[in-house]
Amino acid sequence: MALSGIGGRLYRGETSINFIAQKRRWFAFSGLLIIVSAIALGTQGLKLGIEFKGGSVITVQAPTVNIADGSAALKSAGITSEAIIQKIGSNKLRLQTTDLPQSTISAARAALATTFKVDSANIDIQTVGPSWGKEITHKAIYGLIGFLLVVMLYLAMAFEPKMALSAIIAVIHDVFITVGIYALVGFEVTPATVIGFLTILGYSLYDTVVVFDKVRENTKGITSTAKQTYSEASNLALNQTLVRSFNTSLIALLPVASILFVGAGLLGAGTLKDLSLALFIGLATGTYSSIFVATPLLATLREREPAMKALAKRVAVRGGAVESSIDKNTAGVVTSTHSKESHERGPRNQPKRKPRRR
């Protein structure tokens, strides 16, 4: 109920948070995140999964498994390259290596079977060639570029070009920061991660379009009224949709968090972890960008137009005239809000009524 009351006051303009006035602070914070992401990508790079770079994946199922024994078994089989070893649940071990020859794979199978005392049939080995990984990478890039082009065209037709540009910049901002977090923390990028990235784009655009629709409603015919500037109308739209954005993001993050911490953390489902992790990071980033990046950027672009500059001057002049009138009333120079014409009006100026017939 308290949140509903705050939302009502924000929608009516009784309470307002000036997001647009603090746009330099938001842009600086986003710039800092982008710089950190760029440094992480340049120094560490992305940790690509086997589907993108190729290699071999060995899965062992045994009553008891541990990472140390798995690493020792690989070394005894002559695998000296760095391997990624993950424990899935309580009885599975996943070992990812570079592309190995068939003789080395057979030796690894035998060593793991001896170490964990299981039959070799319980050891599953999958090999992905590097050429197939390059093909998947190219398709993912093409899909991302195609998505951005189609969305930009739709937004330009449905709204206006500057709204489309602001929305696309916000989307690129979300993806870049999410990818930077993956590089910084060392999360593995898999096809499920790419699916999560594409889902992030859709959600980020959805939240941005909701805000932009309210901005368009508030700024319709704004140049003819001269009551508020474009930035003020945009800031009102942000306040009016703030509670909705918060509720939508919270409802979206709760199931994703349950998938991430329960499905991936407790049940050990690796695919769920890759998908939910990208969604969790991207949803939070998308909500931030729709409020603190997209709309302030749109207001900055529109305020540079000659019509909006002239509007800002008229609003400033009108605001100064109102303040001057208030000061005079306070000082006692003007004691009534009625004009001279209203004082002259009286009973004499009223139309004469015809006498009633008896």
GUTI-635292 format. One record per residue (C-alpha): x, y, z; residue in three letters. Coordinates in steps of 0.05 Angstrom, whole numbers, plus 5000, padded with zeros to 4 digits. Each point is the difference from the previous one (the first is absolute). Layout:
<atoms>
XYZALA
...
</atoms>
This chain:
<atoms>
500050005000MET
505850475015ALA
503049854932LEU
493350124967SER
499450675035GLY
506950214978ILE
498349794929GLY
493750415001GLY
503650625024ARG
505549904947LEU
494849924945TYR
496250635020ARG
506450405006GLY
499150135075GLU
506749665013THR
505550014948SER
507149724993ILE
504050424952ASN
503549464958PHE
501350454940ILE
503550545041ALA
505049485025GLN
501449714931LYS
507450165002ARG
500749585063ARG
496449414967TRP
504050074936PHE
506550025040ALA
498149385038PHE
498249634936SER
506550244968GLY
503949725059LEU
496549324992LEU
501550004926ILE
507450165012ILE
500649445051VAL
496549524952SER
504650204943ALA
506249895044ILE
497449325022ALA
498649804928LEU
506850254977GLY
504149685055THR
496249365017GLN
495349894941GLY
494049555000LEU
500349295025LYS
496749664940LEU
496749335008GLY
501649394960ILE
494550154951GLU
503750624976PHE
507449805002LYS
499549254992GLY
502849455046GLY
498049385038SER
495149925058VAL
500649405046ILE
494449855048THR
501049505056VAL
494449715043GLN
502149655063ALA
497649925072PRO
505350495025THR
503750504957VAL
504750585015ASN
503850504958ILE
507049825026ALA
499449274980ASP
497450204931GLY
505950474989SER
504949465021ALA
496949504953ALA
500750474941LEU
507350125015LYS
501349265004SER
496949934931ALA
505050504972GLY
495350604996ILE
504450595019THR
495750564973SER
495650395048GLU
493349665011ALA
493550285028ILE
497349525052ILE
493150105030GLN
496149585050LYS
492749924980ILE
495649795057GLY
502949475046SER
501849444952ASN
502250334934LYS
506550314978LEU
500750414935ARG
507050084971LEU
501050464941GLN
506649994961THR
502750244934THR
499149584937ASP
503449335015LEU
502249434954PRO
496249345005GLN
505849645035SER
500250535056THR
492549975008ILE
500349245009SER
505550075052ALA
496050535037ALA
493949545001ARG
504149435029ALA
503350445052ALA
493450295024LEU
496749315003ALA
505749755043THR
500150625045THR
492550015015PHE
499149244996LYS
494550014948VAL
498849654935ASP
502550374938SER
492750004975ALA
498450515054ASN
505050494970ILE
497050434944ASP
504750364952ILE
497850534950GLN
504650344950THR
498550664965VAL
504350234942GLY
502650714996PRO
496850134932SER
493149875029TRP
501550475057GLY
501950564952LYS
493549894962GLU
496050065064ILE
503850645018THR
498550324933HIS
492649825005LYS
499650305069ALA
503150664975ILE
495550024939TYR
493949885043GLY
501950575047LEU
501350494943ILE
493549804966GLY
496150095064PHE
502850705011LEU
498450224929LEU
492849745002VAL
498750325067VAL
503050674979MET
495550004938LEU
493849845041TYR
501450535052LEU
501450524947ALA
493249854967MET
496049935065ALA
503150585037PHE
505350464971GLU
507249934977PRO
503150305063LYS
496049535044MET
502549424958ALA
507250245006LEU
499550095075SER
496949315010ALA
505349664958ILE
505650355037ILE
496949775066ALA
499649284974VAL
507350014978ILE
501650285068HIS
496549425034ASP
503349464957VAL
506950305006PHE
499750055076ILE
497249305006THR
505549724956VAL
505150395040GLY
497449695065ILE
500849314968TYR
507250174981ALA
501650305068LEU
497249425041VAL
502149454951GLY
493149714985PHE
499849524942GLU
496450224937VAL
495749464969THR
494250004949PRO
495350055060ALA
503650645019THR
498850284930VAL
492649835007ILE
500150375066GLY
503250614967PHE
494650024947LEU
494749955054THR
503350585036ILE
499450434937LEU
492549864996GLY
498850165073TYR
504250635000SER
496350264939LEU
493349835031TYR
501450425061ASP
502850564958THR
494050004953VAL
495350065059VAL
503650625025VAL
500650294930PHE
492549914987ASP
498650425062LYS
505150524978VAL
496550054933ARG
493350095035GLU
502750555046ASN
503650374944THR
494450004949LYS
498850724980GLY
505050245052ILE
502550584956THR
493150324998SER
498850025075THR
506750255027ALA
498449725069LYS
506249565007GLN
506249824961THR
501249344966TYR
504749785056SER
494750165052GLU
494749614963ALA
504849414991SER
501750015073ASN
492649985017LEU
499249394955ALA
505749655037LEU
496850145067ASN
493249764974GLN
502949334976THR
505149915056LEU
495749545045VAL
497949594940ARG
507249904978SER
501949805071PHE
494349505007ASN
501249704931THR
507449925014SER
498849695068LEU
494949504973ILE
504849824944ALA
506149925045LEU
496749555052LEU
498949394954PRO
506850114967VAL
503350025068ALA
496449365020SER
502549664937ILE
507050255012LEU
500849835073PHE
495549385004VAL
500449694931GLY
507350154988ALA
502850055070GLY
496549425035LEU
498149554942LEU
506350134960GLY
496750124932ALA
505550344960GLY
495550244943THR
495250325049LEU
505850365032LYS
502550294934ASP
493150244980LEU
497750265067SER
506550355016LEU
499850414935ALA
492750165013LEU
501150215072PHE
505750484983ILE
496650264938GLY
493250135032LEU
503150435054ALA
504250374949THR
494150094953GLY
495750315055THR
505650485017TYR
501150214928SER
492750144985SER
499650505057ILE
507050295006PHE
502749954928VAL
494749964946ALA
495250565022THR
505450505023PRO
503649884933LEU
493550124962LEU
498850655038ALA
507150224985THR
499149874925LEU
493350344996ARG
502150625041GLU
505150154946ARG
494550134948GLU
498550734985PRO
492649915016ALA
501649715069MET
505150555013LYS
494750524985ALA
495149635044LEU
505050005058ALA
500750764993LYS
492450115001ARG
499349565061VAL
505550385035ALA
496850674983VAL
493349765023ARG
502949735064GLY
503450675014GLY
493550384988ALA
496249555048VAL
505450095053GLU
499850754991SER
492450015008SER
500649585064ILE
505250485028ASP
495550604987LYS
494149675034ASN
504349845059THR
502550725005ALA
493050274999GLY
500650374933VAL
494449594970VAL
494649825050THR
495449624955SER
500949494946THR
494450314958HIS
501750464943SER
497650724991LYS
494749764953GLU
497249545053SER
499550595049HIS
496150414949GLU
495049454993ARG
494250055048GLY
492549995004PRO
499650574948ARG
503249574947ASN
495449415013GLN
494449904948PRO
493350265022LYS
494949485016ARG
493050054972LYS
494650095053PRO
496049405015ARG
492949994974ARG
494749955053ARG
</atoms>
